């Protein structure tokens, strides 16, 4: 290649529009997922059952089948509930020392209810985050080797 050939070609510049034509706000997508809504339009439902993500959005037809939340929502719920319950348990045990059956009667249901209450919103947030970051087939050109489950 000669010097003249490189000078004749226009310089290629990379911008956000070239790399990602559709701007996706991660905070908005996570908020919409927390409330069980489509991360793109915010109107359609994300779940068809308690933890079953729908196949597509009823409003904007976004395909949800590429999502791969797997075990991340469960791990995040364990961390969140653990950070809420354990300090309270330790504070009550240190200051009041109630009977063990009373503690079990209080802490186990609270832990169970918090875990079940947070599982769906956290899973929705993870799916919204995956959509916002174009992960696991949520990009414009999904790879063909990801099976649609």
C-alpha positions, 0 to 999 in steps of 0.5 A, spaced: 500 500 500 502 506 498 502 513 502 497 516 497 492 510 498 492 511 505 491 519 504 485 518 500 481 513 505 477 517 509 479 517 517 474 512 520 472 515 527 468 511 532 463 514 536 457 511 541 452 511 535 457 507 531 458 502 536 451 502 539 446 505 535 440 504 540 442 508 547 440 503 553 440 506 560 442 501 565 439 505 571 432 505 567 432 498 565 434 496 572 428 500 575 423 497 570 426 490 571 425 491 579 418 492 577 417 487 573 416 491 566 419 490 560 426 493 560 425 497 553 418 500 553 417 499 561 409 497 559 409 490 558 410 485 563 416 481 564 414 475 568 408 470 566 409 466 572 412 468 579 420 467 576 418 465 569 420 470 564 415 471 559 417 469 551 416 476 549 414 483 551 406 484 549 407 491 547 414 492 544 415 485 542 422 484 545 424 477 545 426 475 552 428 468 551 436 470 550 436 472 558 441 468 562 439 470 569 441 463 572 443 463 579 445 470 580 438 473 583 438 467 588 445 469 590 444 477 590 438 475 594 442 471 599 447 477 600 441 482 601 437 478 606 443 476 610 446 483 610 439 486 613 437 480 618 444 478 621 446 485 624 439 485 627 439 478 629 446 480 632 444 486 635 437 483 639 442 477 641 447 481 644 442 486 648 436 482 649 438 475 649 431 472 648 430 464 648 432 460 642 425 458 640 422 465 640 428 467 636 427 461 631 419 463 631 421 470 629 427 470 624 426 464 620 419 467 617 422 474 616 428 471 612 423 467 608 418 472 607 424 477 605 427 472 600 421 470 597 419 478 596 426 480 593 427 474 588 422 476 583 424 484 583 432 482 583 431 477 577 427 482 573 433 487 575 438 482 572 434 481 566 434 489 565 441 489 566 443 484 561 438 488 556 442 494 557 449 491 557 447 487 550 449 481 554 447 474 552 443 475 545 440 482 547 444 485 542 442 487 535 446 481 532 445 475 537 450 470 536 447 463 533 450 459 538 446 461 543 440 456 544 433 460 545 430 456 551 
